[in-house]
Amino acid sequence: MRKVTFTLWLAAVLLFIAGCGSKSSDGDTSSSDAGKDKESKEIVIGVDDKFAPMGFRDEKNELVGFDIDMAKAAAEHMDVTAKFQPIDWKTKETELSSGRIDLIWNGYTITDERKEKVLFTKPYLDNNQVVVTLADSDIQAVEELEGKTVGLQALSSAGPALESHPIHEKVKTVTEFADNVLALTDLKTGRLDAVVIDEVVIDYYMTTEEGVFKKLDGSLAVEEYGIGVKKGNEELLENLQKALETMNEDGTAAKISTEWFGEDKVLR
């Protein structure tokens, strides 16, 4: 009798231990899956955090801007979390292809050359490449840049825009900078005579620094901004495009544009 009782007791203990082990294993798997699910719902967005008003640091060092607000709203529509990653703009396509970021979204101009490297959403904003000088400069037209020193952001669309104009062969030197802020700083200190820059950017600085800059008439290049997605990730591109179209329909995009530009400039 004792032997039977002991055998039943031992079987119960073994079943209990097995049950605990199974429960623990299930718990671990559930925890792991939850972690993967959470991670999969985060998209990393590569930005140039000195590209006002599209994406830049405010006085509190917080990342703000038109593209930042658009990205947050799009992420909400896609039921994902937007994580912003400041990057060296010169390596943006490398960052995307390597998988370190999921999107390039910060005043990213659509070009045929870039289309060979990334997938693009439909254009969402117009832009121009323009020439800016100091307000008291004697330079009044692009043609007067002959023999002058011109600055621009490295590996941006400003370079091809300048190269497409006949004046490119006549300027004294072209100096490249890591970002537009550095280029404009050298302009203000007199180390440059002019800067080729996105019109949307210089319009912002002409508002915040009144009387400092002067924008020359005309455009070196007419552009459109789009969002870059890694080649092969058509699913993300499709979901993002749907989110952007929904934002156009429900007024979200127009509201964000008005807050930053004073008007609805979003393309549809």
Backbone bond lengths (Angstrom), bond angles and torsions (degrees), N, CA, C in turn:
res aa  C-N    CA-C-N  psi(-1)  N-CA   C-N-CA  omega(-1)  CA-C   N-CA-C  phi
1 M - - - 1.473 - - 1.513 111.16 -
2 R 1.323 114.08 -44.59 1.467 118.24 178.62 1.530 110.74 -61.74
3 K 1.400 113.51 -38.83 1.455 118.58 -178.15 1.532 110.16 -62.93
4 V 1.313 117.17 -42.85 1.467 121.05 179.08 1.521 110.86 -63.87
5 T 1.346 114.54 -43.82 1.472 119.29 179.75 1.511 111.15 -60.94
6 F 1.327 115.72 -45.01 1.471 120.10 179.98 1.524 110.45 -62.17
7 T 1.345 115.64 -40.68 1.468 119.73 -179.37 1.525 110.91 -63.80
8 L 1.337 116.18 -42.65 1.465 120.03 177.82 1.522 111.33 -64.52
9 W 1.322 115.36 -40.39 1.481 119.61 179.43 1.528 110.66 -63.48
10 L 1.348 115.87 -44.10 1.470 120.32 -179.65 1.529 110.65 -63.14
11 A 1.326 117.02 -41.10 1.468 120.60 179.19 1.525 111.01 -62.44
12 A 1.325 115.64 -39.91 1.479 119.87 179.56 1.514 111.02 -64.03
13 V 1.354 114.89 -42.46 1.469 119.51 179.81 1.517 110.50 -62.04
14 L 1.346 116.18 -45.02 1.460 120.22 -179.20 1.524 111.40 -63.55
15 L 1.328 116.96 -39.95 1.462 120.35 177.06 1.524 111.64 -63.66
16 F 1.331 115.94 -39.52 1.465 121.64 178.48 1.518 111.11 -61.98
17 I 1.367 114.92 -46.70 1.469 119.86 -179.39 1.523 110.24 -63.30
18 A 1.340 114.64 -44.03 1.465 118.90 179.53 1.521 110.87 -61.27
19 G 1.344 114.60 -40.72 1.464 119.12 179.18 1.512 111.83 -62.84
20 C 1.334 115.34 -41.97 1.469 119.58 179.16 1.517 110.17 -63.99
21 G 1.347 115.06 -43.12 1.464 118.72 -178.99 1.510 110.65 -63.30
22 S 1.319 117.52 -42.32 1.456 121.94 179.38 1.514 111.08 -64.29
23 K 1.320 116.22 -41.44 1.472 120.67 179.59 1.505 110.87 -65.03
24 S 1.337 115.83 -40.19 1.460 120.23 179.46 1.505 110.46 -65.14
25 S 1.352 115.60 -42.41 1.456 119.75 -179.97 1.517 110.91 -63.69
26 D 1.357 115.81 -44.21 1.465 119.84 177.72 1.508 110.79 -61.24
27 G 1.322 115.48 -39.63 1.461 119.44 -179.29 1.506 111.02 -63.76
28 D 1.349 116.14 -42.33 1.453 119.97 -179.70 1.516 110.92 -63.54
29 T 1.331 116.33 -42.08 1.460 120.37 -179.34 1.521 110.65 -64.22
30 S 1.342 114.94 -42.11 1.465 119.47 178.60 1.511 110.74 -61.66
31 S 1.334 116.67 -43.32 1.468 121.49 -179.44 1.517 110.13 -63.19
32 S 1.344 116.07 -42.43 1.455 120.26 -179.63 1.514 110.94 -64.53
33 D 1.349 116.27 -45.42 1.452 120.08 179.52 1.520 111.31 -61.86
34 A 1.341 115.14 -39.33 1.467 119.01 179.74 1.511 109.79 -63.03
35 G 1.322 116.11 -40.85 1.455 120.01 179.81 1.513 111.60 -64.43
36 K 1.356 115.83 -42.15 1.456 119.29 179.29 1.507 110.80 -65.64
37 D 1.346 116.52 -39.51 1.457 121.00 -179.84 1.518 110.64 -62.99
38 K 1.318 115.27 -42.63 1.464 120.02 179.71 1.513 110.33 -64.55
39 E 1.340 115.79 -41.75 1.452 120.25 -178.67 1.523 110.83 -66.11
40 S 1.350 116.29 -38.50 1.449 120.64 -177.68 1.523 111.77 -68.19
41 K 1.315 118.19 -19.00 1.461 121.88 -179.02 1.522 112.39 -92.19
42 E 1.314 117.35 12.78 1.457 121.61 177.37 1.520 109.02 -111.45
43 I 1.326 116.82 130.90 1.454 120.58 174.78 1.522 108.50 -114.37
44 V 1.313 115.76 133.57 1.463 121.89 -177.95 1.525 108.45 -97.77
45 I 1.315 115.86 123.47 1.461 121.86 -174.92 1.525 109.74 -110.85
46 G 1.320 116.04 119.56 1.459 121.25 179.38 1.519 110.89 -81.25
47 V 1.332 116.58 129.16 1.465 121.11 -177.71 1.530 111.37 -136.73
48 D 1.322 115.08 155.37 1.462 122.95 168.21 1.524 104.78 -95.87
49 D 1.336 117.25 108.45 1.466 119.30 -172.45 1.528 113.62 -82.03
50 K 1.344 115.86 18.98 1.469 120.45 174.09 1.528 109.71 -128.30
51 F 1.331 116.05 33.72 1.455 120.96 -175.26 1.529 109.80 -117.60
52 A 1.315 115.73 66.33 1.465 121.06 179.19 1.532 109.94 -69.08
53 P 1.330 117.51 144.03 1.467 128.21 1.28 1.537 113.68 -95.50
54 M 1.341 116.18 16.67 1.464 119.64 -175.98 1.525 112.11 -77.63
55 G 1.334 116.04 -44.62 1.459 121.51 177.39 1.515 109.12 -162.11
56 F 1.335 117.67 117.58 1.465 120.54 -175.60 1.525 110.02 -161.24
57 R 1.321 115.48 171.90 1.463 121.38 179.44 1.529 110.21 -92.77
58 D 1.330 115.55 131.63 1.461 118.58 176.70 1.527 110.07 -86.85
59 E 1.329 117.14 -171.74 1.462 121.26 -177.12 1.525 112.89 -64.03
60 K 1.318 116.82 -17.80 1.463 121.23 177.02 1.532 111.82 -96.96
61 N 1.322 115.24 8.20 1.467 122.80 -178.33 1.522 112.33 65.68
62 E 1.323 116.38 22.50 1.453 120.40 176.70 1.524 109.51 -92.89
63 L 1.319 116.36 144.56 1.454 121.97 -178.35 1.530 109.54 -78.32
64 V 1.318 116.02 119.38 1.465 121.35 -177.59 1.526 108.55 -135.19
65 G 1.322 116.04 173.42 1.455 120.09 175.39 1.516 112.97 139.38
66 F 1.323 114.97 168.82 1.463 120.97 -179.96 1.523 111.36 -60.47
67 D 1.330 116.90 -50.63 1.463 119.93 -179.46 1.519 112.35 -66.04
68 I 1.315 116.69 -32.61 1.470 120.47 178.24 1.526 109.73 -64.06
69 D 1.330 116.54 -46.38 1.468 120.12 179.35 1.536 111.34 -66.76
70 M 1.323 115.93 -37.66 1.466 119.30 178.14 1.525 110.77 -64.69
71 A 1.327 116.00 -41.96 1.470 120.52 -178.94 1.524 111.12 -65.94
72 K 1.320 117.03 -41.07 1.462 120.34 178.81 1.523 110.75 -62.64
73 A 1.338 115.92 -42.74 1.458 120.17 -179.49 1.527 110.55 -67.05
74 A 1.319 117.12 -41.06 1.466 120.60 179.05 1.521 110.85 -64.25
75 A 1.338 116.31 -41.72 1.463 120.91 178.97 1.524 110.71 -60.74
76 E 1.331 115.94 -40.14 1.467 120.18 178.46 1.527 110.81 -63.37
77 H 1.318 116.87 -41.00 1.461 120.93 178.26 1.532 110.96 -66.14
78 M 1.331 116.56 -29.64 1.467 121.38 -179.11 1.527 111.97 -89.25
79 D 1.331 116.35 -2.26 1.462 122.07 -178.07 1.525 111.91 59.53
80 V 1.331 115.24 43.64 1.459 121.35 175.71 1.530 108.31 -131.86
81 T 1.331 115.74 170.64 1.464 121.12 177.69 1.524 109.60 -104.47
82 A 1.324 116.98 130.27 1.463 121.49 178.52 1.526 110.05 -89.10
83 K 1.311 115.94 123.64 1.459 121.81 175.35 1.530 107.52 -114.82
84 F 1.329 116.78 122.59 1.458 120.74 -176.40 1.527 110.61 -95.39
85 Q 1.335 114.90 130.38 1.459 121.15 -177.92 1.535 109.76 -122.22
86 P 1.347 117.96 106.09 1.469 119.50 175.10 1.528 109.90 -61.14
87 I 1.325 116.10 133.63 1.457 121.02 -178.13 1.523 110.55 -132.14
88 D 1.328 115.13 163.46 1.460 121.07 170.51 1.520 106.34 -75.18
89 W 1.323 116.87 116.61 1.460 120.40 -173.72 1.521 112.13 -60.38
90 K 1.319 117.62 -24.27 1.460 120.99 179.93 1.528 111.23 -67.39
91 T 1.337 117.20 -22.75 1.469 120.31 -175.60 1.531 112.11 -113.37
92 K 1.329 116.86 21.09 1.465 120.83 -172.64 1.523 113.07 -58.44
93 E 1.344 117.71 -44.99 1.465 119.55 -179.68 1.528 111.76 -67.78
94 T 1.322 116.77 -34.48 1.465 120.41 176.90 1.518 110.70 -66.03
95 E 1.323 116.66 -41.29 1.464 121.24 177.73 1.532 110.15 -60.77
96 L 1.327 115.97 -38.78 1.460 120.28 -178.69 1.530 111.41 -71.47
97 S 1.323 117.06 -48.78 1.459 120.61 -176.94 1.520 112.35 -65.93
98 S 1.336 116.71 -28.12 1.467 120.72 179.93 1.523 112.27 -77.33
99 G 1.345 116.38 -15.38 1.458 120.49 -179.01 1.513 114.11 89.81
100 R 1.331 117.43 3.82 1.471 119.06 178.93 1.520 111.53 -71.74
101 I 1.327 116.34 -24.97 1.463 120.89 172.10 1.529 108.02 -130.96
102 D 1.332 116.36 158.55 1.462 121.26 -179.86 1.524 112.50 -100.41
103 L 1.345 116.21 -27.48 1.458 121.11 -177.23 1.526 110.58 -139.63
104 I 1.324 116.00 148.52 1.470 121.95 166.26 1.521 105.03 -107.01
105 W 1.324 116.09 112.38 1.473 119.51 -173.96 1.527 108.73 -142.49
106 N 1.316 115.60 89.85 1.472 118.98 179.65 1.523 109.69 -173.83
107 G 1.330 116.52 70.99 1.457 119.80 -178.06 1.517 111.06 61.67
108 Y 1.323 116.90 48.47 1.461 123.31 -174.74 1.533 108.80 -94.47
109 T 1.325 115.93 109.29 1.456 121.38 -175.48 1.523 111.83 -74.24
110 I 1.330 115.83 134.45 1.457 121.57 177.42 1.526 109.16 -79.12
111 T 1.330 117.15 122.45 1.461 122.14 175.99 1.526 109.22 -134.46
112 D 1.326 116.71 159.52 1.462 120.90 178.53 1.524 110.79 -62.33
113 E 1.327 116.70 -38.26 1.460 120.78 179.48 1.527 111.09 -63.15
114 R 1.314 116.60 -43.15 1.467 120.57 -179.66 1.521 111.74 -71.04
115 K 1.330 117.94 -28.96 1.458 120.77 178.27 1.524 111.54 -62.85
116 E 1.326 116.80 -23.97 1.456 120.69 177.88 1.527 111.68 -74.85
117 K 1.343 116.23 -17.34 1.460 120.78 -175.78 1.524 113.37 -107.14
118 V 1.337 117.06 -30.23 1.463 120.56 -174.95 1.522 111.11 -137.22
119 L 1.329 116.00 163.89 1.454 122.10 169.93 1.525 107.86 -89.54
120 F 1.315 117.53 145.29 1.458 121.73 179.85 1.521 111.49 -120.01
121 T 1.325 115.79 144.53 1.454 120.78 166.86 1.522 107.68 -72.99
122 K 1.315 116.16 174.39 1.457 119.73 171.71 1.534 107.95 -65.61
123 P 1.339 118.32 151.94 1.468 120.41 178.71 1.527 111.03 -58.20
124 Y 1.324 116.27 141.83 1.466 119.25 179.00 1.530 113.08 -122.18
125 L 1.350 117.15 -6.98 1.467 119.16 -179.54 1.530 109.49 -157.62
126 D 1.339 116.41 139.06 1.468 121.99 175.21 1.527 110.10 -84.90
127 N 1.331 115.58 154.13 1.458 121.14 177.26 1.527 108.72 -154.61
128 N 1.328 115.78 162.76 1.465 122.57 174.02 1.522 109.06 -132.56
129 Q 1.325 115.82 149.15 1.461 119.98 169.36 1.522 106.77 -93.93
130 V 1.332 116.08 122.54 1.458 121.04 -175.73 1.528 110.20 -127.47
131 V 1.321 115.29 170.06 1.466 121.64 178.23 1.517 108.53 -109.03
132 V 1.331 116.23 132.60 1.459 121.40 179.18 1.525 109.35 -123.88
133 T 1.336 115.05 141.90 1.464 121.88 175.24 1.527 107.71 -128.43
134 L 1.312 115.95 178.22 1.459 119.01 171.77 1.521 109.38 -69.58
135 A 1.310 116.77 151.57 1.465 121.54 -175.17 1.524 112.38 -59.41
136 D 1.341 117.42 -32.47 1.468 120.27 -177.39 1.526 112.68 -95.52
137 S 1.325 117.57 12.78 1.461 121.34 179.64 1.522 111.05 -69.62
138 D 1.357 115.79 148.07 1.461 120.74 176.95 1.525 111.67 -77.62
139 I 1.325 116.25 -13.90 1.467 120.17 -179.48 1.530 109.30 -70.38
140 Q 1.315 115.45 124.73 1.464 120.08 -177.24 1.519 113.51 -116.34
141 A 1.339 117.41 -14.31 1.464 120.74 -176.99 1.524 109.60 -148.38
142 V 1.319 115.82 158.55 1.464 121.27 -179.29 1.530 110.83 -57.51
143 E 1.326 116.57 -37.25 1.461 121.00 -178.25 1.518 112.38 -62.73
144 E 1.329 117.58 -18.19 1.468 121.50 -178.70 1.525 112.63 -87.61
145 L 1.337 117.08 9.70 1.471 120.73 177.30 1.527 111.84 -81.96
146 E 1.297 117.36 -0.34 1.467 120.59 179.17 1.533 110.30 -58.03
147 G 1.335 115.67 126.79 1.462 120.96 179.70 1.521 113.74 77.91
148 K 1.331 117.20 8.56 1.466 121.01 -177.36 1.536 111.45 -102.49
149 T 1.328 115.32 164.43 1.460 122.42 177.86 1.521 108.99 -99.61
150 V 1.326 115.71 123.54 1.462 121.46 -174.97 1.531 109.76 -117.99
151 G 1.322 116.75 140.12 1.454 121.95 178.32 1.513 111.42 -116.86
152 L 1.343 116.29 155.81 1.464 121.67 176.60 1.528 109.63 -162.74
153 Q 1.318 116.40 164.76 1.461 120.98 178.65 1.520 110.08 -75.91
154 A 1.329 116.21 132.13 1.457 121.55 -178.08 1.520 111.98 -62.83
155 L 1.321 115.59 139.59 1.473 123.27 177.48 1.526 113.27 52.82
156 S 1.326 114.84 33.40 1.461 120.73 171.87 1.521 107.06 -105.27
157 S 1.320 117.25 176.45 1.461 119.85 179.51 1.524 112.16 -76.04
158 A 1.336 117.48 -3.58 1.462 121.05 177.26 1.529 111.01 -65.82
159 G 1.340 116.39 -36.82 1.464 120.41 -179.13 1.522 112.29 -61.88
160 P 1.338 118.71 -55.80 1.469 120.08 177.30 1.525 113.12 -59.44
161 A 1.328 117.10 -33.01 1.465 120.15 179.29 1.522 110.71 -64.17
162 L 1.328 116.81 -43.89 1.463 120.62 178.63 1.521 110.52 -67.42
163 E 1.320 116.46 -40.88 1.471 120.76 -178.86 1.520 112.11 -64.28
164 S 1.329 116.86 -25.40 1.464 120.35 -179.04 1.524 112.51 -78.04
165 H 1.328 117.13 -10.19 1.469 121.20 -177.92 1.534 109.43 -101.23
166 P 1.332 117.60 140.81 1.468 121.11 -179.67 1.532 114.21 -56.16
167 I 1.330 117.17 -25.76 1.468 119.95 -177.91 1.522 111.66 -66.15
168 H 1.326 116.80 -18.71 1.466 120.53 -178.16 1.527 111.59 -56.26
169 E 1.331 116.76 -36.39 1.458 120.95 -178.51 1.525 112.46 -75.46
170 K 1.320 116.98 -10.34 1.468 119.61 -173.80 1.525 114.20 -110.70
171 V 1.347 117.32 -13.25 1.473 118.24 179.05 1.526 108.98 -68.80
172 K 1.309 115.87 154.87 1.465 120.82 -177.83 1.526 111.19 -70.80
173 T 1.329 116.45 -54.82 1.465 121.54 178.98 1.526 109.75 -146.96
174 V 1.333 114.83 153.87 1.467 121.36 173.05 1.527 106.91 -119.69
175 T 1.325 115.72 118.55 1.467 121.45 -178.55 1.526 109.17 -106.03
176 E 1.343 115.29 130.55 1.462 120.06 -179.76 1.526 110.75 -99.97
177 F 1.337 115.23 143.53 1.460 122.13 -178.60 1.525 110.28 -125.67
178 A 1.326 115.72 157.86 1.460 120.55 179.42 1.524 111.56 -66.63
179 D 1.338 116.97 -30.58 1.464 120.51 178.94 1.517 109.97 -153.07
180 N 1.327 115.81 169.83 1.464 121.18 -177.45 1.518 113.04 -69.18
181 V 1.327 116.65 -29.78 1.464 120.19 -179.92 1.520 110.37 -60.47
182 L 1.332 117.29 -44.05 1.464 121.45 179.43 1.529 110.88 -65.49
183 A 1.325 115.98 -39.16 1.462 119.99 179.08 1.527 110.93 -64.05
184 L 1.323 117.03 -45.21 1.469 120.54 179.73 1.518 111.83 -67.86
185 T 1.328 116.76 -31.65 1.469 120.44 176.28 1.521 110.59 -64.01
186 D 1.333 117.18 -43.67 1.465 120.40 178.10 1.524 111.34 -67.63
187 L 1.330 116.57 -30.29 1.460 119.68 175.53 1.525 109.89 -65.76
188 K 1.315 116.22 -44.12 1.467 120.49 -178.39 1.527 112.60 -67.19
189 T 1.327 116.64 -30.14 1.470 119.85 -179.91 1.520 112.51 -87.99
190 G 1.325 117.13 -1.74 1.453 120.46 176.32 1.515 115.91 89.27
191 R 1.310 117.61 4.56 1.465 119.64 179.50 1.529 111.45 -79.52
192 L 1.333 116.59 -15.03 1.456 122.07 175.10 1.525 109.42 -124.94
193 D 1.323 115.41 154.18 1.460 120.25 174.75 1.526 111.32 -94.88
194 A 1.327 115.62 -26.74 1.466 119.36 -177.90 1.525 109.51 -160.22
195 V 1.340 114.87 162.98 1.459 121.29 177.47 1.533 108.59 -134.68
196 V 1.331 115.50 134.58 1.463 120.59 172.33 1.522 106.55 -92.00
197 I 1.329 116.66 128.06 1.463 119.87 -168.90 1.527 110.92 -154.15
198 D 1.327 116.80 158.62 1.464 121.39 174.77 1.525 109.59 -62.96
199 E 1.323 115.81 134.04 1.459 119.80 -179.07 1.521 111.68 -61.94
200 V 1.339 116.94 -37.93 1.458 120.04 -179.83 1.528 110.88 -62.35
201 V 1.325 116.75 -29.91 1.466 120.64 179.61 1.526 111.41 -76.78
202 I 1.314 116.67 -49.88 1.470 119.00 -176.72 1.527 111.29 -68.48
203 D 1.329 117.09 -30.01 1.466 119.00 176.05 1.527 109.99 -61.24
204 Y 1.332 115.84 -37.76 1.465 120.04 178.51 1.522 110.60 -65.61
205 Y 1.329 117.43 -46.74 1.462 120.33 -178.04 1.536 112.30 -69.23
206 M 1.318 116.75 -29.69 1.468 119.20 176.91 1.521 111.09 -69.86
207 T 1.318 116.17 -22.34 1.466 121.23 175.85 1.518 111.27 -81.69
208 T 1.334 116.76 -40.09 1.470 120.77 -177.41 1.524 112.60 -83.77
209 E 1.330 117.21 -23.41 1.469 121.69 178.65 1.529 108.64 -125.76
210 E 1.292 115.58 71.85 1.471 121.39 -175.31 1.527 111.61 -61.74
211 G 1.342 114.51 137.04 1.456 120.37 175.77 1.513 115.49 80.16
212 V 1.335 118.42 3.47 1.475 121.07 -177.86 1.520 111.38 -92.95
213 F 1.344 117.11 -43.26 1.462 121.00 -173.58 1.525 112.05 -113.15
214 K 1.328 113.19 161.30 1.467 120.99 176.37 1.528 107.92 -136.00
215 K 1.308 116.33 128.80 1.465 121.68 -179.95 1.520 109.27 -96.66
216 L 1.330 117.00 124.45 1.453 120.54 179.89 1.524 110.21 -73.46
217 D 1.314 115.68 150.47 1.462 120.81 -179.91 1.526 110.60 -65.14
218 G 1.306 114.78 149.18 1.456 119.76 175.89 1.513 113.06 91.36
219 S 1.323 114.64 169.98 1.461 122.06 -178.13 1.518 109.64 -129.19
220 L 1.318 116.77 137.44 1.459 120.44 175.64 1.526 110.54 -78.49
221 A 1.316 116.83 -28.89 1.464 121.25 -179.35 1.521 109.97 -162.01
222 V 1.317 115.81 138.68 1.467 121.95 174.45 1.523 106.93 -94.68
223 E 1.330 116.79 131.74 1.461 121.18 -173.51 1.523 111.57 -131.69
224 E 1.341 113.60 169.59 1.460 121.70 171.99 1.522 108.57 -135.82
225 Y 1.321 115.76 138.69 1.455 121.08 177.40 1.532 110.03 -89.23
226 G 1.334 114.96 141.83 1.452 121.24 174.25 1.519 108.92 -140.46
227 I 1.309 116.65 176.21 1.463 122.32 179.25 1.518 108.50 -109.29
228 G 1.332 116.37 128.35 1.453 121.25 -177.28 1.515 112.57 -89.54
229 V 1.334 115.88 131.65 1.464 123.22 178.45 1.530 108.13 -122.16
230 K 1.318 116.55 145.79 1.461 121.07 -179.25 1.527 111.05 -60.49
231 K 1.323 116.03 137.18 1.456 121.70 176.06 1.530 109.87 -54.97
232 G 1.320 116.14 134.64 1.451 120.66 -179.90 1.516 114.19 94.66
233 N 1.346 116.40 -11.89 1.465 119.66 -179.23 1.524 109.83 -101.51
234 E 1.333 115.52 58.77 1.463 120.80 -178.93 1.527 112.59 -63.47
235 E 1.328 116.84 -30.01 1.464 120.06 -179.31 1.530 110.89 -63.79
236 L 1.332 116.46 -45.30 1.468 120.14 177.74 1.516 110.34 -63.89
237 L 1.326 116.97 -42.31 1.464 121.28 179.03 1.528 110.52 -59.01
238 E 1.327 116.60 -45.04 1.466 120.90 -178.89 1.527 111.55 -64.80
239 N 1.322 116.44 -43.89 1.465 120.14 179.76 1.524 111.77 -65.38
240 L 1.325 115.82 -39.55 1.463 120.44 179.13 1.519 110.85 -66.39
241 Q 1.327 116.68 -43.45 1.456 119.86 -179.78 1.527 111.17 -62.95
242 K 1.321 116.62 -39.29 1.462 120.21 176.89 1.524 110.78 -62.22
243 A 1.330 116.47 -40.64 1.466 120.96 179.51 1.529 110.30 -63.59
244 L 1.325 116.83 -42.89 1.465 120.69 179.63 1.527 111.07 -63.60
245 E 1.314 116.08 -40.73 1.468 119.76 179.44 1.526 111.33 -67.18
246 T 1.314 116.58 -36.95 1.464 120.23 176.03 1.522 110.66 -64.62
247 M 1.340 116.58 -40.01 1.465 121.34 178.67 1.522 111.66 -64.87
248 N 1.332 116.54 -32.60 1.464 120.25 175.75 1.526 110.63 -69.19
249 E 1.321 115.48 -39.01 1.466 120.42 -176.74 1.524 112.89 -73.97
250 D 1.339 116.88 -38.18 1.474 118.80 -175.75 1.528 113.77 -91.01
251 G 1.350 116.82 1.91 1.461 120.55 175.47 1.518 114.88 89.73
252 T 1.334 117.98 -1.59 1.462 120.63 -178.84 1.526 111.52 -61.95
253 A 1.349 116.66 -47.20 1.466 121.09 -178.16 1.528 111.32 -62.81
254 A 1.324 116.32 -42.44 1.466 120.59 179.89 1.528 111.18 -62.93
255 K 1.322 116.39 -39.68 1.458 121.15 179.78 1.526 110.93 -64.55
256 I 1.336 117.07 -44.62 1.462 121.01 -179.65 1.524 110.17 -65.45
257 S 1.334 116.84 -41.88 1.457 121.03 179.24 1.528 111.34 -62.07
258 T 1.308 116.38 -43.34 1.465 120.42 -179.93 1.519 111.51 -64.31
259 E 1.314 116.85 -36.43 1.460 120.79 179.03 1.527 111.71 -64.99
260 W 1.334 117.44 -34.50 1.466 120.93 -176.27 1.522 113.97 -97.09
261 F 1.337 117.21 -32.46 1.466 119.89 -174.95 1.524 114.16 -115.56
262 G 1.331 116.18 -7.05 1.453 119.20 -179.28 1.521 113.15 81.61
263 E 1.332 116.65 2.10 1.466 121.44 179.11 1.525 109.49 -160.72
264 D 1.320 115.37 166.32 1.469 120.54 178.44 1.525 107.90 -86.14
265 K 1.338 116.56 106.59 1.459 121.60 -178.58 1.528 112.38 -110.21
266 V 1.318 117.55 3.39 1.462 121.17 -175.23 1.520 110.99 -71.20
267 L 1.332 116.66 133.25 1.459 122.23 177.95 1.518 110.41 -75.17
268 R 1.322 116.33 148.87 1.456 121.55 179.05 1.534 109.65 -134.23
